Amino acid sequence: MDSEIRQLAASLGRVLQSLGWKVTAAESCTGGAVAAAITSVAGASAWFEGSVVSYADRIKRDFLSVDQKDLEELGAVSESVVRQMAVGVFNRLDANLAVAVSGIAGPDGGTEEKPVGTVWIAWAHGEGQEPVTVDARCMHFSGSRAEIQTQTVVAALQGLLDIAESHRTN
């Protein structure tokens, strides 16, 4: 595992523990790599609830409550779907912070509209019964399948860390 990923995951753990928060993930194109990065940190069980690898659209729909119409009309690699994935895993696994990723890691599957390397990432956060806030970004990564997946994990973890740090009181 990349040292940058290890450092991000460890930093995330420290901040989440200071907040008393838990994190969860819904992953498609990364196939569990975000969860693997998080669980590589000793003591992650104190701040990591779990992860859903929702590679198939059926899992996105049935387990994460993603709208079938959005999957059909917009595709799994879309802002709407990744936002729903983040909220779905946030609610399903009872966390304060969640990340969802869906993208085209290649080498096949890209289109002119959504080329290989197109990845949507969404972060959901909230406390208790507060409304969930969801932020989403479309990223365009390049390189091999493994490189695109690694860049996605880095971006997902960095986004989680940024949100967690913004909730710290100094």
C-alpha positions, 0 to 999 in steps of 0.5 A, a space after each residue: 500500500 502506498 505510503 501517502 494512503 497509509 498516512 492519510 488513513 492514519 491521520 483520518 483515524 486520529 481526527 475521527 477518534 478526537 471527534 468520537 465519529 465513525 466512518 463508512 464507505 460505499 465503493 464501486 470502482 475501487 472494489 474495497 480499496 478504501 476500506 482496505 486502506 482504513 483497516 490497515 490502521 491499527 485500532 481502526 475498529 474504534 472509528 470504522 463501521 464497515 464498507 459496502 462494495 457495490 460493484 453491481 447496480 443491483 447492490 446499489 439499488 437494493 442495499 444502498 437505496 439508489 433509484 433504479 431510474 437514475 441508474 438506467 438514465 444517468 448510469 452508475 458513474 454519475 453525481 446523482 448515483 454517487 450521492 445516493 450511495 453515500 447517503 445510503 451507506 451513511 444511513 445503513 451503517 450508522 456513521 457520522 461520515 461516509 464516502 462513496 465512489 463510482 467510476 470507470 477505472 478501465 482499461 475498457 468501459 469508457 465512452 466519449 462522455 465518460 472516458 476511462 478515469 472518470 470518477 464521481 466521489 461523494 462524502 456525506 456527513 452529519 451528527 445524530 438526527 441532523 440533516 445529512 450534508 452531501 458533497 460530490 465531485 467529479 474527478 478525471 484521473 489517468 494511468 493504468 487501472 491500478 493507478 486510477 484506483 489508487 488516485 481515487 482512494 487518495 481523493 476519497 480519504 483526503 475528502 474524508 480527512 478535510 471534512 473531519 478536520 473542519 469539524 474539530 474545535 481548536 
